[in-house]
Amino acid sequence: MAVPSGKHLFGTVKVGEKGQIVIPKDARDLFGIQPGDSLVVLGDEATGLAIIKNDVFLAQVADAIFQQTGSN
């Protein structure tokens, strides 16, 4: 089965006693995640968790707000 372009499976991670996980190196490299970066954790009870860099999330929110404002 061919993997769709832009889609990745980085493997599994374990949750430590303090609720921490380690983001796999390949994922950190691909998404430019560096020590000290802020990440947003989103959750949907039906589908699970998503992690996104804070600056990317804020840019998407701003784009959505300004697109909505421009359409009125």
Phi, psi and omega per residue, in radians:
M1 nan 2.241 3.135
A2 -1.366 2.454 3.098
V3 -1.474 2.267 3.117
P4 -1.053 2.506 3.129
S5 -1.002 2.330 3.115
G6 1.481 -0.018 3.133
K7 -1.821 2.500 -3.056
H8 -2.453 2.575 2.957
L9 -2.122 1.967 -3.050
F10 -1.644 -0.069 3.141
G11 1.904 -2.795 -3.125
T12 -2.009 2.784 3.056
V13 -2.298 2.738 3.078
K14 -1.885 2.525 3.078
V15 -1.558 2.192 3.124
G16 -1.364 3.085 -3.110
E17 -1.042 -0.487 3.132
K18 -1.632 0.165 3.130
G19 1.416 0.230 -3.101
Q20 -1.573 2.601 3.001
I21 -2.214 2.794 3.038
V22 -1.868 2.165 3.083
I23 -1.346 2.212 -3.098
P24 -0.964 2.525 -3.087
K25 -0.968 -0.765 3.138
D26 -1.021 -0.679 3.119
A27 -1.206 -0.753 3.111
R28 -1.063 -0.755 3.136
D29 -1.115 -0.839 -3.092
L30 -1.070 -0.707 -3.070
F31 -1.735 0.118 3.063
G32 1.121 0.623 -3.141
I33 -1.493 2.143 -3.084
Q34 -2.051 2.748 3.055
P35 -0.951 2.364 -3.133
G36 1.615 -0.223 3.098
D37 -1.111 2.584 3.044
S38 -1.664 2.352 3.127
L39 -2.126 2.578 3.078
V40 -1.803 2.310 3.084
V41 -1.874 2.045 3.127
L42 -1.832 2.618 -3.137
G43 -2.403 2.467 3.020
D44 -2.257 2.097 -3.052
E45 -1.053 -0.432 -3.125
A46 -1.481 -0.565 -3.013
T47 -2.064 -0.332 3.072
G48 2.071 -2.671 -3.036
L49 -1.849 2.675 3.001
A50 -2.378 2.501 3.126
I51 -2.106 2.285 -3.127
I52 -2.442 2.541 3.104
K53 -1.087 2.441 -3.083
N54 -0.987 -0.788 -3.102
D55 -1.144 -0.624 3.095
V56 -1.185 -0.766 3.122
F57 -1.056 -0.830 -3.130
L58 -1.101 -0.657 3.099
A59 -1.128 -0.710 3.118
Q60 -1.165 -0.693 3.103
V61 -1.121 -0.794 3.127
A62 -1.061 -0.766 3.103
D63 -1.035 -0.762 -3.136
A64 -1.121 -0.713 -3.141
I65 -1.150 -0.822 -3.086
F66 -1.232 -0.570 3.058
Q67 -1.142 -0.738 3.139
Q68 -1.150 -0.718 -3.139
T69 -1.150 -0.691 -3.135
G70 -1.196 -0.375 -3.083
S71 -1.504 -0.154 -3.122
N72 -1.541 nan nan
